[in-house]
Amino acid sequence: MRFSKKILETFIELPKDWQDLMEDVGLEIKSIDGDVFNLELLANRGDHYCYFGLTNEIHGRTGSKIKYDITKMTTPLDVSNKINNLFKIETNKCLAYSLTPYKLSKTQKERQTKDKYILDLLSTSDVNVILDIIDITNVVMLEYGQPVHVYDADKIKGQICIRESKLGEKAALLFHDGLTELPAGTCVIADDEKILCIAGVIGCHAAEADENTKNIFVE
């Protein structure tokens, strides 16, 4: 996976021998091209697939100063679905769920991502620039390893339900043509009519945000 040394340095102070340090903590550098370095990552270390994870690894080994206070970026999550009539949970496979509504203020032409930091972050990791409301979810994923999904709220019918798929149920998955039949018991996010997302795996076309989206749910 490709990372930017310049961006990593906005998270933590790097020592002069940072390349040796990476190798020492098990982060094998496959290649370096200017500011960009390519790491060979292990499948069982998902925490290394983001800048926050690399920061924690480096800090744990060197004690280098972290350049932000993570405690100021988090708030306690109330996992009770009773206080939120936007959704309901009907499977014990989902322990907690968060859904926040937003109304977009910008018009279509104003909603293209122009921020240089975001453009550099996405391009370094070979992530396409799509639309600001989608780009920012990819930024959060690359920075902190936290999956985030955006729905077009106006395409959702009724109440969102976190449940298990039924036998023979199908969904229109992103990056796939047609409908895909899901194994029964798959944890899905759905509304009253259709499946919106395979939980924690991939979204669906059913409530996909686009340039005409005016209201969103952030999951």
Secondary structure, DSSP 8 states (H G I E B T S, - for coil): -EEEHHHHTTTB---TTHHHHHHHTT-EEEEEETTEEEEE--TT-GGGSSHHHHHHHHHHHH---BSS-GGGS-------GGG-TTEEE--TT-S----EEEE--S-GGG-S---HHHHHHHHHTT-----HHHHHHHHHHHHH-----EEEGGG--S-EEEEE--TT-EE-BTTSSS-EE--TT-EEEE-SSSEEEETTTEEBGGGB--TT--EEEE-
